[in-house]
């Protein structure tokens, strides 16, 4: 895996976005995908994806995300970063989700009133993690 040099792109039914090697914040707006509009902001310190103006994904530090598929009951993606990473996802408010990292269940999480869930992943440079978030 590697950074997404176009900042955001579509491949088949999935999005790929983010470049954690950038020294300064870079943005790409108005990316059309499946009837929605996406915006990405990315650099070494943070990567953020918005869908129709609402936060969908955020990582600290920045990351590269591949095969991002946001379904009705499940969200899946692969993430890569230069260090351990904290991820915040925008989901439905006050719902329970089960989160898997590399096929290991890391637990049930209830989203906040704003619909956010957060979790951390330990990554070494060059490593990636598969994430799956399932609505219960």
N, C-alpha and C positions, 0 to 999 in steps of 0.2 A: 504494500500500500504506500501511497505517497500523498502529498498535499494536492489539492485540486487547483491547478494553475489558473483555471477560468473563474475561480472563486465560487461559482455555482454552475452546475450543469445537470442535465437530465440524461439518464441512460436507462432505456426500457421504461419500467414503471417506478424508478427510484431516483432520488436526488443525491448528488454528491456535492459537498461544499466545504469551505474552510481551508485556510493556509496558515499554520502556526509558525512558519518560518519568516513571515513578514515582520519587519521591525516597526512599521507604522500602521495604524488602523486604515483598512481599505474597505470600501463599501461597494455593493452592487445592488441596485434597486430594480423593481418592476420586472422580475423574472417570472414569466408565465408558466404555470404547470398545473395541468388538470383543472382548469377553470379558476384557479386561485393565483394571487400575486405574492411572490416571495422577495424578501430582502435579506441579504447577508452582510454582516460586519465581521471582519476577522483580522487578527494579527497575533503576535506571540502571547499576548496577555489575555485575550478573550476571543471567543467565536460565538456569534449570536445569529440565529435564524428566526425571522418573523414571517408569519403567514397572514396576509390581509391585515397587517398592522399589529398582530398579536404575537407575543413571544411564544415560540414553539420549542426552541432548543437554545441552551447557553452553556458554555464551558469556560472554566477558569483553571489553568491557563487556556490559551487557544488550542484548537484541534483541527483535524481533518476528518470529515465524516463521509462514509461511503455507504451506498445501498440503503439510504434513509427512506423507509416506507411507513407512512402513517395511515393505518387502517382504522376501521370503526372500533374494533375492540383491542387492537394490538399495534404497537409501534416497534419497529426493528431497525437497527443500524449497526455499522462497525465504526469504531472511533480509534483514532491514533493521535498521540500527543508526545511532546518531548519530555513529559514528567507526569507525576500523579495528577489526576484531574477530578474536579468537582463538576457535576452535570446537574443542571436544572431544566426540567421539562415542563412545558405548558400542556396540561391535560384538562379534563372536565373537573369543575369544582366539587369538593367533598365526595370524591369517589375513591374506592379502594383499588389498588393495583398491586400486582405481583411483579417484581423486577428480577430478571435473570442477567447475569454477566458471565459470558463464556459457558452457558448452559447450567450455571450454578445459581440456585434460588438465593438471592440475598435478602429476601423478606417481603412482607406486605407493607405497603405504604399508603397512607391516606392523603389525598391531595388537599391543599389548603383551600380557603374560601376563594382565593384567586386562581385555583386550579394548578398550583405548582407542586412538583415533587422534586427532591434533590437527593443525590447520592454521590459517593466518591468511588473512584477506581484507581488502584495502584497500577501504574504503567512505567516501564522503562523505555528509554528512547528507542524507537523502532518497533516497539510492541504495539499490538492493537487488541481491542476487546470487542466481542460481539454482545450487543445489548438487546434485550427483548423486554417490553413492558406490556403486560396483559391486564386489561380491565376485568375485575371480578364481578 
